[in-house]
Amino acid sequence: MKHYLLITLLLSGLLLPLFGQLSFPDQRGRDKAFHQGVALILKKEFEEATLSFNTCLDYDSTYALAYLQKGRILMEWGARDQALIELEKALVYDPYRGEAWFYKGTLLYGTDSTGMDAECFDLAINRGFTDAWAYYYRGLIRIREGMDGQALNDFTEALDQRTDFALAYHERAGIKRRSGDLQGSHFDYSTAVEYDPEFALAHSNLGSVKILLGDYEGALESYSRALEINPKLVLALNNRGYARYFLGDMEAALEDFDSAINMESSLSEARLNKSTVLAGQKEMQAAMSLLDQAIVDHPESSLLFLNRGLIRELEGDLNGACEDWHKAYELGAEEAEPYLKECHE
């Protein structure tokens, strides 16, 4: 009886998957075509690789790995929609393939408003695809969703997987900066540019942390390096001018503000900063004109109204100054509150 039960159980286990199973020659042909495709990918012979994967699928139309590789090739070619179709097929036949969820997530990232990209990266990680890039993308999504604490954990996990991951250091630095951990942010930005010396945005953001730490010379150096790499970083130009202003080099500061304005004429920060320098040089009308135009372009900027109010006060126009300070306060500038007391005296 025991022998009979064993045979029955064994046969039962074999009978269920027999539907659609490959014969040994078909399985061998499938595997041979698949491995040929992978070898061709390594040689970057993508068209030939696609033909090999198609051959693989002729032998076995349910082979998820072949659909996955076809999807990756289509991603390489920039054929997003076709790549998604192939990845969806891979997931139909193997929904536990974490790598397929990851690539689907990268295709949806930044284009999907339903949150499916977040679900894809969760599924990728939960189903064994624990590559540094999976944690990195999930970290980006968590920043987007206002979950800085969990995002920081994801970037840290990415760095545990890959210690030279400059992008992950950069994003983690931003979280630390927002949380007030300036020393930690300084360390991460510094490490990012150590691993990637051509990372212009990281140099620029490192400069901004140095500003917050009061290291204006260091900030000047970081902004200058950022601009050597990418001269079109308009905020780095503005911020370098800001550092030069605090170092007392007004002429160089004005040059940077002017360059930033010429590069992006609507940039309110550069015009605000330039007006401050001009006011300090007693060029009140020039400063006022600059702020007037900036306010036309940015009527929601509280600081523009605040500064124009200060200039109007210096020019003896208290009524105009009070109008600007009231507007600044309405727009959220708490700094305007002390000045409003002058309006009630």
C-alpha positions as CSV (number, residue, x, y, z in Angstrom):
1,M,0.0,0.0,0.0
2,K,2.8,2.4,0.8
3,H,4.5,1.6,-2.4
4,Y,1.3,2.2,-4.3
5,L,0.7,5.6,-2.6
6,L,4.3,6.7,-3.5
7,I,3.8,5.8,-7.1
8,T,0.4,7.6,-7.2
9,L,1.8,10.8,-5.7
10,L,4.8,10.7,-8.0
11,L,2.6,10.3,-11.1
12,S,0.2,13.0,-9.8
13,G,3.2,15.4,-9.6
14,L,4.3,14.6,-13.1
15,L,0.9,14.8,-14.8
16,L,0.2,18.4,-13.9
17,P,3.0,20.2,-15.7
18,L,3.0,17.9,-18.8
19,F,0.7,20.2,-20.7
20,G,2.9,22.6,-22.8
21,Q,6.2,20.9,-21.6
22,L,9.0,20.9,-24.1
23,S,10.5,17.8,-25.6
24,F,14.2,17.5,-24.9
25,P,15.3,18.6,-28.4
26,D,13.0,21.7,-28.1
27,Q,14.4,22.6,-24.7
28,R,17.9,22.2,-26.0
29,G,17.2,24.4,-29.0
30,R,15.5,27.0,-26.8
31,D,18.5,27.1,-24.4
32,K,21.0,27.2,-27.2
33,A,19.2,30.2,-28.9
34,F,18.9,32.0,-25.6
35,H,22.5,31.7,-24.7
36,Q,23.5,32.8,-28.2
37,G,21.3,35.9,-27.8
38,V,23.0,36.7,-24.5
39,A,26.4,36.4,-26.0
40,L,25.4,38.7,-28.9
41,I,24.1,41.3,-26.3
42,L,27.5,41.3,-24.7
43,K,29.0,42.1,-28.1
44,K,26.3,44.8,-28.6
45,E,25.0,43.1,-31.7
46,F,21.4,43.8,-30.7
47,E,19.6,43.0,-34.0
48,E,21.2,39.6,-34.2
49,A,20.5,39.0,-30.5
50,T,16.8,39.8,-31.1
51,L,16.7,37.2,-33.9
52,S,18.2,34.6,-31.5
53,F,15.6,35.4,-28.8
54,N,12.8,35.1,-31.4
55,T,14.2,31.7,-32.3
56,C,14.2,30.8,-28.6
57,L,10.5,31.8,-28.4
58,D,9.7,29.7,-31.5
59,Y,10.8,26.8,-29.4
60,D,9.0,28.0,-26.2
61,S,6.6,30.9,-26.4
62,T,6.3,31.0,-22.6
63,Y,10.0,31.6,-21.9
64,A,10.0,34.7,-19.8
65,L,13.7,35.3,-19.9
66,A,13.6,35.7,-23.7
67,Y,10.9,38.3,-23.5
68,L,12.9,40.1,-20.8
69,Q,16.0,40.3,-22.9
70,K,14.0,41.5,-25.9
71,G,12.5,44.2,-23.7
72,R,16.0,45.3,-22.6
73,I,17.2,45.6,-26.2
74,L,14.1,47.7,-27.1
75,M,15.0,49.9,-24.1
76,E,18.5,50.3,-25.5
77,W,16.9,51.4,-28.8
78,G,14.5,53.9,-27.1
79,A,11.4,51.9,-28.1
80,R,9.6,52.4,-24.8
81,D,6.1,51.2,-25.7
82,Q,7.4,48.0,-27.5
83,A,9.8,47.3,-24.6
84,L,6.8,47.5,-22.1
85,I,4.9,45.0,-24.2
86,E,7.8,42.5,-24.0
87,L,8.3,43.0,-20.3
88,E,4.6,42.5,-19.7
89,K,4.8,39.2,-21.5
90,A,7.8,38.2,-19.3
91,L,5.7,39.0,-16.2
92,V,2.7,37.0,-17.5
93,Y,4.9,33.9,-17.7
94,D,7.0,34.6,-14.6
95,P,5.4,37.2,-12.3
96,Y,8.1,36.5,-9.7
97,R,10.9,37.7,-12.0
98,G,12.2,40.8,-10.0
99,E,14.4,42.0,-12.8
100,A,11.4,42.4,-15.2
101,W,9.6,44.4,-12.6
102,F,12.6,46.6,-12.2
103,Y,12.9,47.4,-16.0
104,K,9.2,48.0,-16.2
105,G,9.6,50.5,-13.3
106,T,12.4,52.3,-15.1
107,L,10.2,52.7,-18.2
108,L,7.3,54.0,-16.1
109,Y,9.3,56.3,-13.9
110,G,8.5,59.9,-14.4
111,T,5.7,59.2,-17.0
112,D,3.2,57.3,-14.8
113,S,0.7,59.2,-12.6
114,T,-0.9,56.2,-11.1
115,G,2.0,55.2,-8.8
116,M,2.6,52.0,-10.7
117,D,6.3,52.9,-11.0
118,A,6.6,52.7,-7.2
119,E,4.8,49.4,-7.1
120,C,7.2,48.0,-9.7
121,F,10.3,48.8,-7.7
122,D,8.7,47.4,-4.5
123,L,8.0,44.2,-6.4
124,A,11.4,44.1,-7.9
125,I,13.1,44.3,-4.5
126,N,10.6,42.1,-2.8
127,R,11.1,39.4,-5.5
128,G,14.9,39.3,-5.2
129,F,16.2,42.0,-7.5
130,T,18.3,43.9,-4.9
131,D,20.6,45.7,-7.3
132,A,21.7,49.2,-6.2
133,W,19.7,50.8,-9.0
134,A,16.5,49.3,-7.7
135,Y,17.0,51.0,-4.3
136,Y,18.1,54.2,-6.0
137,Y,14.9,54.5,-8.1
138,R,12.7,53.6,-5.2
139,G,14.5,56.3,-3.2
140,L,13.7,58.9,-5.9
141,I,10.1,57.9,-5.9
142,R,10.0,58.2,-2.1
143,I,11.4,61.7,-2.3
144,R,8.7,62.5,-4.8
145,E,6.1,61.2,-2.4
146,G,7.5,63.2,0.5
147,M,9.0,60.2,2.3
148,D,12.5,61.5,2.9
149,G,13.2,59.1,5.8
150,Q,12.5,56.0,3.8
151,A,14.2,57.5,0.8
152,L,17.4,58.0,2.8
153,N,17.3,54.3,3.8
154,D,17.0,53.3,0.2
155,F,20.0,55.4,-0.9
156,T,22.0,54.0,2.0
157,E,21.0,50.5,0.9
158,A,22.1,51.3,-2.6
159,L,25.4,52.5,-1.3
160,D,25.8,49.3,0.7
161,Q,25.4,47.5,-2.6
162,R,27.7,49.8,-4.5
163,T,30.1,52.0,-2.6
164,D,31.1,54.2,-5.6
165,F,27.5,55.2,-6.5
166,A,27.8,59.0,-6.9
167,L,24.2,59.5,-7.8
168,A,23.0,57.9,-4.5
169,Y,25.4,60.0,-2.5
170,H,24.1,63.1,-4.2
171,E,20.4,62.3,-3.5
172,R,21.2,61.3,0.1
173,A,23.0,64.6,0.5
174,G,20.0,66.5,-0.5
175,I,17.8,64.7,2.1
176,K,20.4,65.5,4.8
177,R,20.5,69.1,3.7
178,R,16.7,69.4,4.0
179,S,16.8,67.9,7.4
180,G,19.4,70.3,8.7
181,D,22.3,67.8,8.7
182,L,24.7,70.1,6.9
183,Q,27.9,68.2,7.9
184,G,26.4,64.9,6.7
185,S,25.2,66.6,3.5
186,H,28.7,68.1,3.0
187,F,30.2,64.6,3.4
188,D,27.9,63.0,0.8
189,Y,28.3,65.7,-1.8
190,S,32.0,65.6,-1.3
191,T,32.0,61.8,-1.7
192,A,29.9,62.1,-4.9
193,V,32.4,64.4,-6.6
194,E,35.2,62.3,-5.4
195,Y,33.8,59.3,-7.2
196,D,32.6,61.4,-10.2
197,P,34.8,64.5,-10.6
198,E,32.7,65.6,-13.6
199,F,29.4,65.6,-11.7
200,A,28.7,69.3,-12.2
201,L,25.4,69.5,-10.2
202,A,27.0,67.8,-7.2
203,H,29.8,70.4,-7.2
204,S,27.2,73.1,-7.4
205,N,25.1,71.7,-4.5
206,L,28.3,71.2,-2.5
207,G,28.9,74.9,-2.9
208,S,25.4,75.7,-1.6
209,V,26.1,73.6,1.5
210,K,29.4,75.4,2.0
211,I,27.4,78.7,1.8
212,L,25.2,77.5,4.6
213,L,28.2,76.5,6.6
214,G,29.7,80.0,6.1
215,D,32.6,78.7,3.9
216,Y,32.4,81.3,1.1
217,E,35.8,80.6,-0.3
218,G,35.1,76.9,-0.5
219,A,31.7,77.7,-2.1
220,L,33.4,79.9,-4.7
221,E,35.7,77.0,-5.5
222,S,32.9,74.5,-5.8
223,Y,30.7,76.7,-8.0
224,S,33.6,77.6,-10.3
225,R,34.4,73.9,-10.7
226,A,30.7,73.2,-11.5
227,L,30.8,75.9,-14.2
228,E,34.0,74.6,-15.7
229,I,32.2,71.3,-16.3
230,N,28.9,72.8,-17.3
231,P,28.9,76.6,-18.1
232,K,25.1,76.5,-18.5
233,L,24.4,75.9,-14.9
234,V,22.6,79.2,-14.3
235,L,21.9,78.6,-10.6
236,A,25.6,78.0,-10.1
237,L,26.4,81.3,-11.7
238,N,23.9,83.1,-9.5
239,N,25.1,81.3,-6.4
240,R,28.8,82.0,-7.2
241,G,27.8,85.7,-7.4
242,Y,26.2,85.4,-4.0
243,A,29.5,83.9,-2.6
244,R,31.5,86.7,-4.2
245,Y,29.2,89.3,-2.7
246,F,29.9,88.0,0.8
247,L,33.6,87.9,0.1
248,G,33.4,91.6,-0.8
249,D,34.1,91.3,-4.5
250,M,31.1,93.3,-5.8
251,E,32.4,93.7,-9.4
252,A,32.8,89.9,-9.8
253,A,29.4,89.3,-8.1
254,L,27.7,91.7,-10.6
255,E,29.4,89.9,-13.5
256,D,28.0,86.6,-12.3
257,F,24.5,88.0,-11.8
258,D,24.6,89.6,-15.2
259,S,25.7,86.4,-16.8
260,A,22.9,84.5,-15.1
261,I,20.3,87.1,-16.2
262,N,21.7,87.0,-19.8
263,M,21.4,83.2,-19.7
264,E,17.9,83.1,-18.2
265,S,16.3,86.5,-18.3
266,S,13.4,85.6,-16.1
267,L,15.6,84.2,-13.2
268,S,14.2,86.1,-10.2
269,E,17.1,85.1,-7.9
270,A,19.8,86.7,-10.0
271,R,17.8,90.0,-10.5
272,L,17.0,90.1,-6.7
273,N,20.7,89.6,-5.9
274,K,21.8,92.2,-8.5
275,S,19.4,94.7,-7.1
276,T,20.9,94.2,-3.6
277,V,24.4,95.0,-4.9
278,L,23.1,98.0,-6.8
279,A,21.3,99.3,-3.8
280,G,24.5,98.9,-1.8
281,Q,26.3,101.0,-4.4
282,K,23.6,103.7,-4.1
283,E,22.2,103.0,-7.6
284,M,18.7,103.0,-6.3
285,Q,16.9,103.7,-9.6
286,A,18.7,100.9,-11.4
287,A,17.9,98.6,-8.5
288,M,14.2,99.7,-8.5
289,S,13.9,99.2,-12.2
290,L,15.3,95.7,-12.0
291,L,12.9,94.7,-9.2
292,D,9.9,96.3,-11.1
293,Q,10.5,94.1,-14.1
294,A,11.2,91.0,-11.9
295,I,7.9,91.5,-10.1
296,V,6.1,91.7,-13.5
297,D,7.6,88.3,-14.3
298,H,7.2,86.8,-10.8
299,P,4.2,88.4,-9.1
300,E,4.2,85.6,-6.6
301,S,7.7,86.2,-5.2
302,S,7.5,87.6,-1.7
303,L,11.2,88.5,-1.5
304,L,11.0,90.7,-4.6
305,F,8.3,92.8,-2.9
306,L,10.2,92.8,0.4
307,N,13.4,94.2,-1.2
308,R,11.5,96.7,-3.3
309,G,9.9,97.9,-0.1
310,L,13.3,98.4,1.5
311,I,14.5,100.4,-1.4
312,R,11.4,102.6,-1.5
313,E,11.9,103.2,2.2
314,L,15.5,104.3,1.6
315,E,14.1,106.6,-1.2
316,G,11.7,108.2,1.3
317,D,8.6,106.5,-0.1
318,L,7.2,105.0,3.0
319,N,3.7,104.5,1.6
320,G,5.0,102.6,-1.4
321,A,7.3,100.6,1.0
322,C,4.3,99.6,3.2
323,E,2.4,98.5,0.1
324,D,5.2,96.2,-0.9
325,W,5.7,94.9,2.7
326,H,2.0,94.1,3.0
327,K,2.1,92.2,-0.3
328,A,5.3,90.4,0.8
329,Y,3.7,89.3,4.0
330,E,0.5,88.2,2.2
331,L,2.7,86.0,0.0
332,G,4.3,84.4,3.0
333,A,7.4,86.4,3.8
334,E,7.5,86.5,7.6
335,E,10.6,88.7,7.4
336,A,8.2,91.5,6.4
337,E,6.5,91.6,9.8
338,P,9.0,93.8,11.6
339,Y,8.9,96.4,8.8
340,L,5.1,96.5,8.9
341,K,5.3,98.0,12.4
342,E,6.8,101.1,10.8
343,C,3.6,101.5,8.7
344,H,1.5,101.8,11.9
345,E,3.6,104.4,13.6
